[in-house]
């Protein structure tokens, strides 16, 4: 029995630590504190070890926070409405993908045609 005691203590300690982390994770999720902390931790890691990735992240955040300028209704920048599209498509509506048909409906149609014969 003396040979098993260190292993039992190790397993008990490991179970206590895992139980503590499980309780802590559920508490953090309930309070909603995980998002900001994780974002800050990853940003500091990227700043320290991957400089170009951090610079890209800062630029992406800046672009996301920027607002697009509103166009004035009186602003005519010299482009006609048909000028932005491809040649020969000025009068056509934009193409939309066809809705997908399910195979089940196709098999029903085939079964109906077979039953009529």
ABEGO torsion letter per residue (X at the ends): XAAAAAAAAAAAAAAAAAAAAAAAAAAAAAAGAAAAAAAAAAAAAAAAABAAAAAAAAAAAAAAABBBBBBBAABBAGBBAAAABBBGAAABBBBBBBBBBBAAAAAAAAAAAAAAX
